[in-house]
Amino acid sequence: MTSADVDHIAGLLTLRERQRFELYATGAILSALAANPIFSALAHDCVTRRPIELERPFEPAPGLVFSAFATPGKVALWQEGESVEIGGEGEGTIGLEMRAGGKRAFYSPACVEVTSALKARIAGADALMFDGTTFLDGELIDLGLSSKSARRMGHVPMSGSGGSIAAFADLPVGRKIFVHFNNSNPVLVEGSPERRRVEEAGWEVAYDGMEIAL
C-alpha cells in the first residue's frame, strides 16, 4: 500500500473472504488500517501484515526487489484535521522502486510536487507510472465537483506550470505512464485534445487490465 487514502485501501475489503496474502505497507499506513475496525475483516490468520521501511529494500517475490521512498503529499482525507500540511514527506505517501532482471521501474500514484530529488531518483528508469489524477489543477473546481484544487488534494496536475508533463519533459525514462485517474480527467476520453497533448508529450494513459513488459 502506498497511501491510506480511501481509493488506495478500500479495495482490500473485496479480498476479505479468508484469502491468504501478504500486505506490505509502512508503519504509518498499517497503523491507519489498524485504527479502523472495519479492516479487521482481513483476518490476521490469513492476511500477514509486513511493515516496510523507507529506503530499505525488501523482496516480496524471488528476484523482485522493492524500495519504498517518501513523496511530497499529505495525510489521507479522512485523517485530516483543522490544518493540513501539503507537500510534507514521510511514511504516509510513498512511491515504490521495483527492480528485476536488470530493469528498473517506478510507481508513484500520489505526489503533490515533482522535486529535483524525485527526478534524480527516477532518471534512467525503464518505466515510470505516475500520478495522473487530474489534467488541470482547478479541474474539479471548474466542473463544480469540489472546492479543492488538485494540489490541495495532494496531487500534482498533468498540465500547467509545475505540472508533471513539463516537470518530466527532459527526464530520460523508457516509458512514462499516467495512472490513478479521477473520472473528471479528460485524458480518459480517447481523441480528446487533452489526450492528444499527453500522448504527444510521450506519455501513455493506463487502462484496466494493462500489462507492462520491460
C-alpha positions in Angstrom: 0.0 0.0 0.0 1.3 3.4 -0.9 -1.2 5.6 1.0 -4.1 5.3 3.5 -6.5 7.3 1.2 -9.8 5.6 0.7 -9.2 4.9 -3.0 -6.0 3.1 -2.1 -7.3 0.9 0.8 -11.0 0.3 0.1 -10.2 -2.5 -2.4 -8.7 -4.5 0.5 -12.3 -5.2 1.7 -13.0 -7.1 -1.5 -10.2 -9.5 -0.6 -11.6 -10.4 2.8 -13.1 -13.8 2.2 -10.2 -15.6 4.0 -7.9 -15.2 1.1 -4.3 -15.6 2.1 -2.0 -12.8 1.0 0.7 -10.6 2.4 0.1 -6.8 2.9 3.2 -4.6 2.6 3.0 -1.1 3.9 4.8 1.5 6.1 4.1 1.6 9.8 2.0 4.8 9.4 -0.3 3.1 6.8 -0.6 -0.1 8.8 -1.5 1.9 11.9 -4.2 3.7 9.9 -5.7 0.4 8.9 -5.4 -1.0 12.4 -7.2 2.1 13.8 -10.3 1.4 11.7 -12.1 -1.8 12.9 -13.6 -2.5 9.5 -10.3 -3.7 8.3 -10.3 -6.5 10.9 -12.3 -8.2 8.2 -8.8 -9.0 6.8 -8.4 -11.9 9.2 -4.9 -11.8 10.8 -4.6 -15.6 10.4 -5.0 -15.1 6.6 -3.5 -11.7 5.9 0.0 -11.2 7.1 1.0 -7.5 7.6 4.5 -6.8 6.5 5.9 -3.5 7.8 8.3 -1.8 5.4 10.8 1.0 6.0 11.6 3.9 3.7 14.8 3.3 1.7 15.2 -0.2 2.9 14.8 -2.8 0.1 12.5 -5.8 0.5 11.8 -8.8 -1.7 8.1 -9.7 -1.9 8.9 -12.4 -4.5 12.1 -14.1 -5.5 14.1 -11.8 -7.8 11.8 -8.9 -7.4 13.2 -6.1 -5.2 11.1 -3.2 -4.0 12.3 0.0 -2.3 9.8 2.5 -0.8 10.6 6.2 -0.7 8.7 9.3 0.5 7.0 11.6 -2.0 5.6 15.1 -1.3 2.0 14.6 -0.2 -0.4 14.8 2.7 -2.4 12.7 5.1 -5.4 10.8 3.9 -8.6 12.9 3.6 -10.3 11.0 6.4 -7.3 11.7 8.7 -7.3 15.5 8.1 -7.7 17.9 11.0 -8.3 21.6 11.0 -5.0 22.3 9.4 -3.3 20.2 6.8 0.3 20.2 5.7 0.6 19.9 1.9 3.9 18.7 0.5 5.4 17.1 3.6 7.4 13.9 3.1 7.1 10.8 5.3 5.6 7.4 5.6 2.0 8.5 4.7 2.5 8.9 1.0 5.1 6.8 -0.7 6.4 5.7 -4.1 7.9 2.4 -5.0 11.0 1.5 -7.0 10.9 -2.0 -8.5 13.9 -3.9 -9.8 14.0 -7.3 -11.5 16.1 -8.8 -14.3 18.3 -5.7 -14.7 15.2 -3.5 -15.2 14.0 -0.6 -13.0 10.5 0.8 -12.8 8.8 3.3 -10.5 5.2 3.5 -9.2 4.1 6.8 -7.7 0.3 7.2 -7.7 0.1 10.2 -5.4 2.5 13.1 -5.4 1.9 16.8 -5.0 5.2 18.1 -6.4 7.9 16.9 -8.7 11.0 17.8 -6.9 14.6 17.7 -8.2 15.3 14.9 -5.8 12.5 12.8 -7.2 13.6 13.5 -10.8 17.2 12.4 -9.9 15.9 9.2 -8.4 13.8 8.3 -11.4 16.2 9.3 -14.1 17.2 6.5 -16.4 14.4 4.2 -15.3 12.8 1.7 -17.8 9.3 2.8 -16.8 7.5 5.4 -14.6 3.9 5.0 -13.5 2.9 8.4 -12.1 0.0 10.3 -10.6 -2.5 11.2 -13.3 -5.4 12.3 -11.0 -6.3 15.5 -12.9 -5.3 17.3 -16.1 -5.8 20.8 -14.6 -5.1 22.0 -11.0 -8.5 23.6 -10.8 -10.3 20.8 -12.7 -12.8 19.8 -10.0 -13.4 23.4 -9.1 -14.1 24.4 -12.7 -16.6 21.5 -13.0 -18.3 22.3 -9.8 -17.4 19.0 -8.3 -15.3 20.2 -5.4 -13.9 23.3 -3.8 -10.4 21.9 -3.7 -7.6 22.1 -6.3 -5.6 19.0 -7.3 -2.7 20.2 -5.2 -4.9 20.7 -2.2 -5.9 17.1 -2.5 -2.3 16.0 -2.7 -1.8 15.6 -6.4 0.2 17.4 -9.0 -1.8 18.1 -12.1 -0.6 16.9 -15.5 -0.6 20.4 -17.2 0.4 23.9 -16.3 3.4 25.4 -14.6 4.9 22.8 -12.4 2.7 20.1 -13.8 4.1 16.6 -14.4 4.2 16.9 -18.2 6.5 19.9 -18.0 8.4 18.6 -15.0 9.3 15.3 -16.6 9.8 16.6 -20.1 13.6 16.4 -20.1 13.9 13.3 -17.9 15.4 10.1 -19.6 12.8 7.4 -18.9 12.0 4.4 -21.1 8.2 4.6 -20.8 6.1 7.3 -19.0 2.6 6.1 -18.0 -0.1 8.0 -16.2 -2.1 6.1 -13.6 -4.6 6.8 -10.8 -7.2 9.0 -12.6 -10.1 10.9 -11.3 -13.1 10.3 -13.5 -13.2 14.1 -14.3 -9.9 13.8 -16.2 -10.5 14.4 -19.9 -7.4 12.3 -20.9 -9.7 9.3 -20.3 -11.6 10.3 -23.5 -9.7 8.9 -26.5 -9.2 11.5 -29.1 -9.7 14.5 -26.8 -7.4 17.4 -27.1 -6.0 16.6 -23.6 -5.4 13.0 -24.5 -3.5 14.1 -27.7 -1.4 16.5 -25.7 -0.4 13.9 -23.2 0.5 11.4 -26.0 2.4 13.9 -28.0 4.4 14.6 -24.8 5.4 11.0 -24.8 3.1 9.7 -22.1 0.8 6.7 -22.1 -2.6 6.6 -20.4 -3.0 3.4 -18.3 -6.2 1.3 -18.6 -7.9 -1.5 -16.8 -6.0 -4.8 -17.5 -2.9 -3.1 -18.8 0.2 -5.2 -18.8 3.7 -3.6 -19.0 6.5 -5.7 -20.4 10.1 -4.3 -20.0 
